[in-house]
Amino acid sequence: MSKAAFDYLIPDWPAPANVSAVITLRARGASLSPYDHFNLATHVGDNPAQVATNRSLLREQLDFTLEPVWLDQVHGTEVIYTPNNSSLPSADGAYTDIVNQPCAVLTADCMPVLLCNQQGTQVAAVHAGWRGLCGGIIGKALEQFAPGDNVMAYMGPTISARHFEVGAEVRSAFLSKTVTNNQKDSVKKAFIETSQGHYLADLYALARAELTQKGVAQVYGGEFCSYSQSDLFYSYRREKVCGRNASLIWLNSK
């Protein structure tokens, strides 16, 4: 079970000792309602000075020597190498092999997926809402690792199936992208029909199906709900106007 420490969720996974990862919690920080308190996003209407204070606290508390590369997330499948020359690159994933360079994604119901290889030489962070998942962003991120790398994944807090109702077109879109019968069966099980043309969608199950199909055997996380755990996480579906949690992964120098 992943556990919270101070303002952060520490993923419970057997990552190499030189791989660090955290997911921020909302409990303490400078932002006021409705962004209370530890909002790290600049695009949601929060006071820029308060977001800057929160980002400064993040760097100080995690002892970062390099600034996280914050992304302009567009629910696409672009995955970039960091560091990056752009001040706000348009992408939904980042990877690096640079020590002390954090990869970061922001979420409020979409799923953060953290990746690393067992050699401890590369890490990646992915913003995976249903559009990105369906579009194949996890596969795009895995392509950035060297052939033969044994990659493991941690699925961070996302909206649970109980609170995520979608239309039949979403189910059809995922089924159209399956490439094996096992994957198709897994995708079908990830959707529970509630009424004619409406389904509860399990993003954790959909991500796991994609990771399994891509050969990732070590998959961890999946025990939190951004919608129901309002004391820990922001939720766009619950609040509409809200902050964003950050999920960060980096190679440490220790």
C-alpha atoms as a printed R data frame, in Angstrom:
    type eleno elety resid chain resno       x       y       z
1   ATOM     1    CA   MET     A     1   0.000   0.000   0.000
2   ATOM     2    CA   SER     A     2   1.416   3.369  -0.955
3   ATOM     3    CA   LYS     A     3   1.615   5.745   1.967
4   ATOM     4    CA   ALA     A     4   1.433   9.473   2.645
5   ATOM     5    CA   ALA     A     5   4.345  11.330   4.225
6   ATOM     6    CA   PHE     A     6   3.963  15.023   5.007
7   ATOM     7    CA   ASP     A     7   2.477  16.573   1.851
8   ATOM     8    CA   TYR     A     8   3.347  13.663  -0.410
9   ATOM     9    CA   LEU     A     9   2.217  10.193  -1.377
10  ATOM    10    CA   ILE     A    10   5.183   7.854  -1.647
11  ATOM    11    CA   PRO     A    11   4.574   5.127  -4.243
12  ATOM    12    CA   ASP     A    12   4.967   1.592  -2.945
13  ATOM    13    CA   TRP     A    13   6.879  -0.208  -5.673
14  ATOM    14    CA   PRO     A    14  10.276  -1.939  -5.927
15  ATOM    15    CA   ALA     A    15  11.973   0.806  -7.928
16  ATOM    16    CA   PRO     A    16  15.796   0.918  -7.897
17  ATOM    17    CA   ALA     A    17  17.325   2.793  -4.966
18  ATOM    18    CA   ASN     A    18  18.385   5.673  -7.210
19  ATOM    19    CA   VAL     A    19  14.825   6.258  -8.467
20  ATOM    20    CA   SER     A    20  12.676   8.644  -6.416
21  ATOM    21    CA   ALA     A    21   8.982   9.366  -6.918
22  ATOM    22    CA   VAL     A    22   6.287  11.348  -5.111
23  ATOM    23    CA   ILE     A    23   2.706  12.455  -5.683
24  ATOM    24    CA   THR     A    24   1.691  15.702  -4.034
25  ATOM    25    CA   LEU     A    25  -1.326  15.983  -1.749
26  ATOM    26    CA   ARG     A    26  -3.574  18.998  -1.403
27  ATOM    27    CA   ALA     A    27  -3.661  19.429   2.375
28  ATOM    28    CA   ARG     A    28  -1.091  22.161   2.996
29  ATOM    29    CA   GLY     A    29   0.083  25.068   0.870
30  ATOM    30    CA   ALA     A    30  -0.491  28.693  -0.111
31  ATOM    31    CA   SER     A    31  -3.515  28.444  -2.412
32  ATOM    32    CA   LEU     A    32  -6.948  29.569  -1.230
33  ATOM    33    CA   SER     A    33 -10.370  28.019  -1.949
34  ATOM    34    CA   PRO     A    34 -11.317  26.503  -4.368
35  ATOM    35    CA   TYR     A    35  -7.658  25.639  -5.049
36  ATOM    36    CA   ASP     A    36  -6.852  24.869  -1.426
37  ATOM    37    CA   HIS     A    37  -4.110  24.288  -0.659
38  ATOM    38    CA   PHE     A    38  -1.160  22.805  -2.567
39  ATOM    39    CA   ASN     A    39  -2.159  23.557  -6.164
40  ATOM    40    CA   LEU     A    40   0.795  23.355  -8.571
41  ATOM    41    CA   ALA     A    41  -0.952  24.299 -11.825
42  ATOM    42    CA   THR     A    42  -0.748  27.745 -13.417
43  ATOM    43    CA   HIS     A    43  -3.559  27.234 -15.950
44  ATOM    44    CA   VAL     A    44  -6.569  26.744 -13.641
45  ATOM    45    CA   GLY     A    45  -7.216  30.339 -12.500
46  ATOM    46    CA   ASP     A    46  -5.312  30.253  -9.221
47  ATOM    47    CA   ASN     A    47  -3.327  33.281  -8.030
48  ATOM    48    CA   PRO     A    48   0.064  33.015  -9.830
49  ATOM    49    CA   ALA     A    49   1.943  34.183  -6.743
50  ATOM    50    CA   GLN     A    50   0.388  31.421  -4.654
51  ATOM    51    CA   VAL     A    51   1.220  28.789  -7.272
52  ATOM    52    CA   ALA     A    52   4.791  30.113  -7.349
53  ATOM    53    CA   THR     A    53   4.960  29.765  -3.571
54  ATOM    54    CA   ASN     A    54   3.726  26.185  -3.772
55  ATOM    55    CA   ARG     A    55   6.288  25.326  -6.457
56  ATOM    56    CA   SER     A    56   9.004  26.892  -4.342
57  ATOM    57    CA   LEU     A    57   7.883  24.773  -1.368
58  ATOM    58    CA   LEU     A    58   7.974  21.705  -3.598
59  ATOM    59    CA   ARG     A    59  11.568  22.392  -4.654
60  ATOM    60    CA   GLU     A    60  12.626  23.135  -1.081
61  ATOM    61    CA   GLN     A    61  10.945  20.145   0.553
62  ATOM    62    CA   LEU     A    62  12.186  17.674  -2.068
63  ATOM    63    CA   ASP     A    63  15.628  19.286  -2.272
64  ATOM    64    CA   PHE     A    64  15.487  19.694  -6.045
65  ATOM    65    CA   THR     A    65  18.575  21.151  -7.700
66  ATOM    66    CA   LEU     A    66  16.829  21.313 -11.082
67  ATOM    67    CA   GLU     A    67  13.363  22.697 -11.818
68  ATOM    68    CA   PRO     A    68  10.726  20.163 -12.892
69  ATOM    69    CA   VAL     A    69   9.817  20.588 -16.549
70  ATOM    70    CA   TRP     A    70   6.135  21.556 -16.364
71  ATOM    71    CA   LEU     A    71   4.121  20.573 -19.427
72  ATOM    72    CA   ASP     A    72   1.287  22.172 -21.361
73  ATOM    73    CA   GLN     A    73  -0.898  19.069 -21.208
74  ATOM    74    CA   VAL     A    74  -3.396  18.713 -24.067
75  ATOM    75    CA   HIS     A    75  -4.739  15.136 -23.608
76  ATOM    76    CA   GLY     A    76  -2.537  14.007 -26.471
77  ATOM    77    CA   THR     A    77   0.218  11.413 -26.880
78  ATOM    78    CA   GLU     A    78   3.380  13.527 -27.217
79  ATOM    79    CA   VAL     A    79   6.213  12.421 -24.935
80  ATOM    80    CA   ILE     A    80   9.293  14.649 -24.715
81  ATOM    81    CA   TYR     A    81  12.827  14.350 -23.422
82  ATOM    82    CA   THR     A    82  13.740  16.570 -20.491
83  ATOM    83    CA   PRO     A    83  15.382  18.967 -20.046
84  ATOM    84    CA   ASN     A    84  13.623  20.770 -22.892
85  ATOM    85    CA   ASN     A    85  14.335  24.120 -24.510
86  ATOM    86    CA   SER     A    86  10.706  25.238 -24.370
87  ATOM    87    CA   SER     A    87   9.514  26.963 -21.192
88  ATOM    88    CA   LEU     A    88   6.152  25.162 -21.429
89  ATOM    89    CA   PRO     A    89   6.380  22.299 -23.932
90  ATOM    90    CA   SER     A    90   3.104  20.953 -25.316
91  ATOM    91    CA   ALA     A    91   3.144  17.294 -24.307
92  ATOM    92    CA   ASP     A    92   1.513  14.776 -21.991
93  ATOM    93    CA   GLY     A    93   4.580  12.841 -20.996
94  ATOM    94    CA   ALA     A    94   8.260  13.339 -20.256
95  ATOM    95    CA   TYR     A    95  11.286  11.084 -19.851
96  ATOM    96    CA   THR     A    96  14.891  11.630 -18.851
97  ATOM    97    CA   ASP     A    97  18.203   9.947 -18.116
98  ATOM    98    CA   ILE     A    98  19.626  13.050 -16.418
99  ATOM    99    CA   VAL     A    99  20.323  12.716 -12.691
100 ATOM   100    CA   ASN     A   100  18.282  15.116 -10.495
101 ATOM   101    CA   GLN     A   101  16.017  16.189 -13.385
102 ATOM   102    CA   PRO     A   102  12.396  15.638 -12.278
103 ATOM   103    CA   CYS     A   103   9.747  14.599 -14.796
104 ATOM   104    CA   ALA     A   104   6.321  15.907 -13.755
105 ATOM   105    CA   VAL     A   105   2.676  15.668 -14.768
106 ATOM   106    CA   LEU     A   106  -0.380  17.394 -13.271
107 ATOM   107    CA   THR     A   107  -3.702  15.624 -12.709
108 ATOM   108    CA   ALA     A   108  -7.187  16.040 -11.258
109 ATOM   109    CA   ASP     A   109  -8.939  12.749 -12.188
110 ATOM   110    CA   CYS     A   110  -6.697  11.738 -15.096
111 ATOM   111    CA   MET     A   111  -4.154   9.067 -14.223
112 ATOM   112    CA   PRO     A   112  -0.479   9.765 -13.658
113 ATOM   113    CA   VAL     A   113   1.657   6.813 -14.734
114 ATOM   114    CA   LEU     A   114   5.259   6.678 -13.528
115 ATOM   115    CA   LEU     A   115   7.775   4.455 -15.293
116 ATOM   116    CA   CYS     A   116  11.364   3.388 -14.673
117 ATOM   117    CA   ASN     A   117  13.686   0.630 -15.824
118 ATOM   118    CA   GLN     A   118  15.218  -1.857 -13.411
119 ATOM   119    CA   GLN     A   119  18.674  -0.627 -14.322
120 ATOM   120    CA   GLY     A   120  17.813   2.738 -12.792
121 ATOM   121    CA   THR     A   121  19.051   4.654 -15.818
122 ATOM   122    CA   GLN     A   122  15.813   6.226 -17.089
123 ATOM   123    CA   VAL     A   123  12.453   7.410 -15.786
124 ATOM   124    CA   ALA     A   124   9.245   8.784 -17.286
125 ATOM   125    CA   ALA     A   125   5.990  10.426 -16.176
126 ATOM   126    CA   VAL     A   126   2.779  10.254 -18.201
127 ATOM   127    CA   HIS     A   127  -0.541  12.132 -18.018
128 ATOM   128    CA   ALA     A   128  -3.093   9.492 -19.014
129 ATOM   129    CA   GLY     A   129  -6.729  10.466 -19.144
130 ATOM   130    CA   TRP     A   130  -9.032   8.277 -21.179
131 ATOM   131    CA   ARG     A   131  -8.133  10.091 -24.422
132 ATOM   132    CA   GLY     A   132  -4.420   9.675 -23.856
133 ATOM   133    CA   LEU     A   133  -4.826   6.061 -22.797
134 ATOM   134    CA   CYS     A   134  -6.921   5.288 -25.845
135 ATOM   135    CA   GLY     A   135  -4.496   7.163 -28.078
136 ATOM   136    CA   GLY     A   136  -1.570   5.051 -26.895
137 ATOM   137    CA   ILE     A   137   0.466   7.445 -24.763
138 ATOM   138    CA   ILE     A   138   1.699   4.643 -22.505
139 ATOM   139    CA   GLY     A   139   3.113   2.856 -25.538
140 ATOM   140    CA   LYS     A   140   4.742   6.099 -26.714
141 ATOM   141    CA   ALA     A   141   6.437   6.476 -23.333
142 ATOM   142    CA   LEU     A   142   7.628   2.864 -23.314
143 ATOM   143    CA   GLU     A   143   9.177   3.375 -26.744
144 ATOM   144    CA   GLN     A   144  11.594   5.862 -25.176
145 ATOM   145    CA   PHE     A   145  13.264   3.114 -23.148
146 ATOM   146    CA   ALA     A   146  16.050   1.026 -24.672
147 ATOM   147    CA   PRO     A   147  15.086  -2.289 -26.278
148 ATOM   148    CA   GLY     A   148  15.336  -5.026 -23.700
149 ATOM   149    CA   ASP     A   149  14.873  -2.721 -20.724
150 ATOM   150    CA   ASN     A   150  12.775  -4.289 -17.988
151 ATOM   151    CA   VAL     A   151  10.304  -1.487 -17.233
152 ATOM   152    CA   MET     A   152   8.008  -1.223 -14.226
153 ATOM   153    CA   ALA     A   153   4.990   1.071 -13.801
154 ATOM   154    CA   TYR     A   154   3.171   2.800 -10.978
155 ATOM   155    CA   MET     A   155  -0.423   3.922 -11.572
156 ATOM   156    CA   GLY     A   156  -1.136   7.025  -9.495
157 ATOM   157    CA   PRO     A   157  -4.453   8.361  -8.174
158 ATOM   158    CA   THR     A   158  -7.249   8.640 -10.731
159 ATOM   159    CA   ILE     A   159 -11.038   8.747 -10.678
160 ATOM   160    CA   SER     A   160 -12.365   5.290  -9.820
161 ATOM   161    CA   ALA     A   161 -14.850   3.375 -11.945
162 ATOM   162    CA   ARG     A   162 -17.599   3.995  -9.411
163 ATOM   163    CA   HIS     A   163 -17.546   7.714 -10.252
164 ATOM   164    CA   PHE     A   164 -16.524   7.691 -13.925
165 ATOM   165    CA   GLU     A   165 -19.448   7.210 -16.293
166 ATOM   166    CA   VAL     A   166 -18.843   7.433 -20.030
167 ATOM   167    CA   GLY     A   167 -20.751   6.889 -23.244
168 ATOM   168    CA   ALA     A   168 -20.671   3.841 -25.493
169 ATOM   169    CA   GLU     A   169 -18.377   5.685 -27.895
170 ATOM   170    CA   VAL     A   170 -15.570   5.615 -25.327
171 ATOM   171    CA   ARG     A   171 -15.883   1.848 -24.907
172 ATOM   172    CA   SER     A   172 -15.959   1.399 -28.679
173 ATOM   173    CA   ALA     A   173 -12.843   3.553 -29.084
174 ATOM   174    CA   PHE     A   174 -10.856   1.413 -26.644
175 ATOM   175    CA   LEU     A   175 -12.067  -1.848 -28.161
176 ATOM   176    CA   SER     A   176 -11.050  -0.657 -31.631
177 ATOM   177    CA   LYS     A   177  -7.436  -0.288 -30.441
178 ATOM   178    CA   THR     A   178  -7.034  -3.787 -28.977
179 ATOM   179    CA   VAL     A   179  -4.580  -6.083 -30.742
180 ATOM   180    CA   THR     A   180  -5.017  -9.412 -28.931
181 ATOM   181    CA   ASN     A   181  -7.987 -11.371 -27.664
182 ATOM   182    CA   ASN     A   182  -6.662 -11.179 -24.096
183 ATOM   183    CA   GLN     A   183  -6.424  -7.410 -24.335
184 ATOM   184    CA   LYS     A   184  -9.932  -7.204 -25.787
185 ATOM   185    CA   ASP     A   185 -11.306  -9.313 -22.937
186 ATOM   186    CA   SER     A   186  -9.552  -7.087 -20.395
187 ATOM   187    CA   VAL     A   187 -10.961  -3.942 -21.995
188 ATOM   188    CA   LYS     A   188 -14.486  -5.375 -22.039
189 ATOM   189    CA   LYS     A   189 -14.226  -6.149 -18.318
190 ATOM   190    CA   ALA     A   190 -13.118  -2.544 -17.661
191 ATOM   191    CA   PHE     A   191 -16.561  -1.256 -18.693
192 ATOM   192    CA   ILE     A   192 -19.695  -1.995 -16.667
193 ATOM   193    CA   GLU     A   193 -22.978  -1.037 -18.328
194 ATOM   194    CA   THR     A   194 -25.244   1.104 -16.148
195 ATOM   195    CA   SER     A   195 -27.949   1.910 -18.677
196 ATOM   196    CA   GLN     A   196 -28.450   1.872 -22.404
197 ATOM   197    CA   GLY     A   197 -25.280   3.360 -23.886
198 ATOM   198    CA   HIS     A   198 -23.680   4.312 -20.563
199 ATOM   199    CA   TYR     A   199 -20.809   2.573 -18.782
200 ATOM   200    CA   LEU     A   200 -18.665   2.892 -15.689
201 ATOM   201    CA   ALA     A   201 -15.052   2.922 -16.925
202 ATOM   202    CA   ASP     A   202 -12.140   1.547 -14.900
203 ATOM   203    CA   LEU     A   203  -9.076   3.575 -15.919
204 ATOM   204    CA   TYR     A   204  -6.811   1.424 -13.768
205 ATOM   205    CA   ALA     A   205  -7.946  -1.707 -15.612
206 ATOM   206    CA   LEU     A   206  -7.559   0.001 -18.991
207 ATOM   207    CA   ALA     A   207  -4.023   1.141 -18.177
208 ATOM   208    CA   ARG     A   208  -3.114  -2.295 -16.857
209 ATOM   209    CA   ALA     A   209  -4.418  -3.897 -20.075
210 ATOM   210    CA   GLU     A   210  -2.233  -1.567 -22.153
211 ATOM   211    CA   LEU     A   211   0.834  -2.106 -19.986
212 ATOM   212    CA   THR     A   212   0.382  -5.885 -20.087
213 ATOM   213    CA   GLN     A   213  -0.034  -5.857 -23.855
214 ATOM   214    CA   LYS     A   214   3.216  -3.868 -24.127
215 ATOM   215    CA   GLY     A   215   5.080  -6.423 -22.026
216 ATOM   216    CA   VAL     A   216   5.206  -4.619 -18.673
217 ATOM   217    CA   ALA     A   217   4.818  -7.345 -16.057
218 ATOM   218    CA   GLN     A   218   5.459  -5.238 -12.953
219 ATOM   219    CA   VAL     A   219   2.500  -2.883 -12.462
220 ATOM   220    CA   TYR     A   220   1.799  -1.254  -9.102
221 ATOM   221    CA   GLY     A   221  -0.584   1.286  -7.582
222 ATOM   222    CA   GLY     A   222  -4.240   1.628  -8.423
223 ATOM   223    CA   GLU     A   223  -5.653   1.883  -4.900
224 ATOM   224    CA   PHE     A   224  -6.758   5.529  -4.726
225 ATOM   225    CA   CYS     A   225  -9.743   7.524  -6.029
226 ATOM   226    CA   SER     A   226  -9.272  11.206  -6.834
227 ATOM   227    CA   TYR     A   227 -13.035  11.787  -6.801
228 ATOM   228    CA   SER     A   228 -13.912  10.302  -3.419
229 ATOM   229    CA   GLN     A   229 -10.734  11.170  -1.489
230 ATOM   230    CA   SER     A   230 -11.272  14.926  -1.490
231 ATOM   231    CA   ASP     A   231  -8.938  15.512   1.456
232 ATOM   232    CA   LEU     A   232  -5.993  14.239  -0.596
233 ATOM   233    CA   PHE     A   233  -6.691  14.878  -4.262
234 ATOM   234    CA   TYR     A   234  -8.224  17.404  -6.627
235 ATOM   235    CA   SER     A   235 -11.043  16.214  -8.895
236 ATOM   236    CA   TYR     A   236 -12.251  18.097 -11.940
237 ATOM   237    CA   ARG     A   237 -15.374  15.964 -12.174
238 ATOM   238    CA   ARG     A   238 -16.213  16.658  -8.534
239 ATOM   239    CA   GLU     A   239 -15.322  20.360  -8.358
240 ATOM   240    CA   LYS     A   240 -14.863  21.703 -11.932
241 ATOM   241    CA   VAL     A   241 -12.805  24.633 -10.644
242 ATOM   242    CA   CYS     A   242  -9.916  23.109  -8.709
243 ATOM   243    CA   GLY     A   243  -6.171  22.719  -8.446
244 ATOM   244    CA   ARG     A   244  -3.933  19.933  -9.683
245 ATOM   245    CA   ASN     A   245  -1.839  17.316  -7.919
246 ATOM   246    CA   ALA     A   246   1.639  16.715  -9.290
247 ATOM   247    CA   SER     A   247   3.301  13.351  -9.845
248 ATOM   248    CA   LEU     A   248   7.082  13.490 -10.101
249 ATOM   249    CA   ILE     A   249   9.823  10.967 -10.753
250 ATOM   250    CA   TRP     A   250  13.576  11.473 -10.983
251 ATOM   251    CA   LEU     A   251  16.956   9.781 -10.792
252 ATOM   252    CA   ASN     A   252  18.574  10.742  -7.523
253 ATOM   253    CA   SER     A   253  22.307  11.122  -6.960
254 ATOM   254    CA   LYS     A   254  22.391   9.213  -3.667
